[in-house]
């Protein structure tokens, strides 16, 4: 559809700004609306974890749901079923 083509076109334009050899961009969308868009980077930080290579798709998901990436503390449980319910309504595009 034309809305999907617009999203892919926007991803391809964003991917050109990546500093990595593999130029990728990822977007998490709800229908036509882009909720989160990210590109591959050389370094990312998720909570207290610093990673060497930042993948676009992981960074896009982290931008929306940072609590899903946090380490579980004693006595605290992340509601996985709530996260899955939210994710079912979303689409992940990678270009």
Backbone as CSV, one residue per row, in Angstrom:
resi,resn,N_x,N_y,N_z,CA_x,CA_y,CA_z,C_x,C_y,C_z
1,UNK,0.834,-1.188,0.000,0.000,0.000,0.000,0.873,1.244,0.000
2,UNK,0.279,2.378,-0.232,1.053,3.621,-0.310,1.599,4.028,1.051
3,UNK,0.879,3.740,2.128,1.384,4.096,3.461,2.627,3.272,3.803
4,UNK,2.647,1.996,3.413,3.828,1.163,3.652,5.009,1.644,2.815
5,UNK,4.737,2.059,1.588,5.809,2.590,0.732,6.392,3.875,1.309
6,UNK,5.546,4.720,1.892,6.027,5.955,2.514,6.927,5.642,3.710
7,UNK,6.534,4.637,4.490,7.341,4.248,5.652,8.690,3.704,5.192
8,UNK,8.679,2.831,4.186,9.927,2.259,3.661,10.822,3.352,3.069
9,UNK,10.230,4.307,2.355,10.999,5.413,1.782,11.667,6.227,2.894
10,UNK,10.925,6.466,3.969,11.482,7.217,5.087,12.613,6.438,5.768
11,UNK,12.458,5.113,5.845,13.515,4.277,6.424,14.784,4.302,5.569
12,UNK,14.614,4.207,4.264,15.777,4.237,3.372,16.517,5.566,3.474
13,UNK,15.771,6.651,3.622,16.396,7.966,3.777,17.144,8.050,5.105
14,UNK,16.566,7.492,6.147,17.215,7.519,7.466,18.446,6.616,7.491
15,UNK,18.411,5.501,6.775,19.528,4.547,6.776,20.802,5.160,6.200
16,UNK,20.679,6.125,5.334,21.873,6.758,4.753,22.694,7.498,5.804
17,UNK,22.095,7.829,6.953,22.802,8.546,8.013,23.577,7.614,8.936
18,UNK,23.472,6.314,8.743,24.179,5.347,9.581,25.674,5.397,9.303
19,UNK,26.472,5.262,10.370,27.930,5.290,10.214,28.502,3.898,9.972
20,UNK,27.695,2.873,10.077,28.137,1.494,9.901,28.246,1.124,8.418
21,UNK,28.957,0.025,8.138,29.052,-0.474,6.761,27.696,-0.963,6.264
22,UNK,26.985,-1.690,7.119,25.628,-2.143,6.789,24.673,-1.045,7.224
23,UNK,24.135,-0.338,6.277,23.256,0.791,6.584,21.824,0.296,6.714
24,UNK,21.340,0.266,7.950,19.995,-0.207,8.236,19.233,0.823,9.037
25,UNK,17.925,0.805,8.861,17.028,1.603,9.689,15.835,0.728,10.025
26,UNK,15.266,0.946,11.198,14.100,0.178,11.629,13.077,1.129,12.234
27,UNK,11.816,0.797,12.042,10.735,1.606,12.588,9.675,0.696,13.184
28,UNK,9.138,1.116,14.316,8.007,0.441,14.932,6.802,1.315,14.638
29,UNK,5.793,0.716,14.000,4.634,1.484,13.545,3.328,0.909,14.077
30,UNK,2.372,1.802,14.258,0.997,1.415,14.565,0.158,1.973,13.426
31,UNK,-0.186,1.108,12.487,-0.897,1.573,11.292,0.034,2.398,10.430
32,UNK,-0.351,3.645,10.122,0.474,4.538,9.311,1.469,5.341,10.145
33,UNK,1.261,5.373,11.448,2.049,6.231,12.321,3.343,5.549,12.761
34,UNK,4.465,6.240,12.569,5.765,5.743,13.031,5.934,6.161,14.482
35,UNK,6.018,5.181,15.372,6.167,5.450,16.795,7.627,5.593,17.193
36,UNK,8.498,4.858,16.513,9.911,4.871,16.841,10.711,4.543,15.587
37,UNK,11.767,5.322,15.330,12.624,5.089,14.166,14.068,5.192,14.624
38,UNK,14.904,4.228,14.251,16.310,4.227,14.631,17.173,3.633,13.535
39,UNK,18.470,3.980,13.568,19.433,3.470,12.589,20.522,2.689,13.323
40,UNK,21.316,1.931,12.569,22.473,1.236,13.134,23.482,2.276,13.613
41,UNK,24.036,2.037,14.779,25.062,2.927,15.319,26.255,2.094,15.760
42,UNK,27.345,2.771,16.079,28.539,2.041,16.503,28.533,1.746,17.996
43,UNK,27.615,2.353,18.757,27.582,2.131,20.205,26.213,2.518,20.750
44,UNK,25.694,1.715,21.659,24.399,1.987,22.285,24.448,1.659,23.761
45,UNK,23.544,2.272,24.523,23.423,1.993,25.948,21.973,1.631,26.245
46,UNK,21.777,0.456,26.828,20.453,-0.014,27.232,20.454,-0.171,28.744
47,UNK,19.837,0.757,29.442,19.860,0.711,30.898,21.280,0.889,31.387
48,UNK,21.821,-0.098,32.077,23.197,-0.022,32.551,24.154,-0.834,31.686
49,UNK,23.663,-1.370,30.568,24.500,-2.165,29.672,24.949,-1.306,28.486
50,UNK,26.258,-1.285,28.236,26.793,-0.573,27.081,27.224,-1.617,26.062
51,UNK,26.688,-1.527,24.854,26.978,-2.507,23.815,27.803,-1.859,22.714
52,UNK,28.655,-2.659,22.064,29.544,-2.139,21.030,28.789,-1.715,19.782
53,UNK,27.882,-2.539,19.324,27.177,-2.250,18.086,25.692,-2.126,18.372
54,UNK,25.110,-1.025,17.927,23.683,-0.806,18.155,22.883,-1.219,16.947
55,UNK,22.067,-2.224,17.089,21.215,-2.666,15.997,19.991,-1.772,15.919
56,UNK,19.587,-1.444,14.722,18.477,-0.524,14.506,17.180,-1.048,15.102
57,UNK,16.903,-2.338,14.886,15.627,-2.892,15.361,15.567,-2.940,16.887
58,UNK,16.680,-3.273,17.540,16.716,-3.303,18.994,16.557,-1.896,19.569
59,UNK,17.230,-0.938,18.953,17.152,0.438,19.421,15.739,1.011,19.252
60,UNK,15.067,0.649,18.161,13.700,1.135,17.945,12.749,0.577,18.993
61,UNK,12.910,-0.695,19.335,12.070,-1.299,20.369,12.396,-0.725,21.748
62,UNK,13.677,-0.498,22.014,14.091,0.055,23.307,13.526,1.455,23.510
63,UNK,13.461,2.214,22.445,12.933,3.573,22.528,11.476,3.565,23.002
64,UNK,10.716,2.563,22.580,9.308,2.450,22.975,9.130,1.797,24.345
65,UNK,9.883,0.734,24.596,9.703,-0.053,25.815,11.019,-0.215,26.570
66,UNK,11.553,0.840,27.179,12.833,0.696,27.886,12.755,-0.232,29.088
67,UNK,11.592,-0.345,29.710,11.479,-1.203,30.890,11.622,-2.684,30.552
68,UNK,11.383,-3.067,29.288,11.520,-4.462,28.883,12.989,-4.882,28.816
69,UNK,13.916,-3.915,28.745,15.341,-4.220,28.622,16.077,-4.153,29.956
70,UNK,15.400,-3.667,30.998,16.069,-3.540,32.294,16.258,-4.908,32.926
71,UNK,17.323,-5.035,33.674,17.557,-6.294,34.392,16.521,-6.412,35.498
72,UNK,16.062,-7.614,35.712,15.052,-7.848,36.740,15.696,-7.766,38.125
73,UNK,15.087,-6.949,38.974,15.561,-6.833,40.346,14.799,-7.830,41.213
74,UNK,15.368,-8.139,42.332,14.745,-9.096,43.235,13.384,-8.548,43.694
75,UNK,12.363,-9.369,43.575,11.036,-8.967,43.998,10.239,-8.212,42.962
76,UNK,10.858,-7.876,41.822,10.175,-7.144,40.764,10.037,-8.038,39.545
77,UNK,8.838,-8.127,39.021,8.605,-8.966,37.852,8.024,-8.101,36.747
78,UNK,8.604,-8.185,35.542,8.080,-7.447,34.393,6.890,-8.202,33.831
79,UNK,5.830,-7.489,33.564,4.604,-8.100,33.068,4.757,-8.438,31.588
80,UNK,5.162,-9.664,31.315,5.446,-10.099,29.949,4.183,-10.170,29.089
81,UNK,3.068,-10.573,29.666,1.835,-10.680,28.878,1.347,-9.302,28.440
82,UNK,1.539,-8.291,29.269,1.166,-6.925,28.909,2.022,-6.436,27.740
83,UNK,3.318,-6.765,27.779,4.238,-6.391,26.708,3.840,-7.066,25.388
84,UNK,3.496,-8.348,25.438,3.091,-9.083,24.237,1.805,-8.525,23.651
85,UNK,0.866,-8.145,24.516,-0.392,-7.553,24.050,-0.137,-6.254,23.289
86,UNK,0.766,-5.440,23.807,1.106,-4.180,23.134,1.803,-4.442,21.798
87,UNK,2.707,-5.432,21.787,3.487,-5.718,20.584,2.634,-6.287,19.448
88,UNK,1.549,-6.977,19.768,0.691,-7.550,18.730,0.072,-6.483,17.830
89,UNK,-0.097,-5.291,18.357,-0.735,-4.211,17.607,0.254,-3.424,16.750
90,UNK,1.537,-3.741,16.870,2.580,-2.973,16.200,3.220,-3.766,15.062
91,UNK,3.824,-3.030,14.134,4.552,-3.634,13.010,5.987,-3.106,13.024
92,UNK,6.938,-3.997,12.826,8.346,-3.616,12.757,8.796,-3.650,11.307
93,UNK,9.224,-2.492,10.786,9.742,-2.394,9.424,11.260,-2.234,9.498
94,UNK,11.983,-2.957,8.637,13.444,-2.849,8.584,13.839,-2.663,7.124
95,UNK,14.659,-1.648,6.888,15.125,-1.385,5.513,16.584,-0.993,5.541
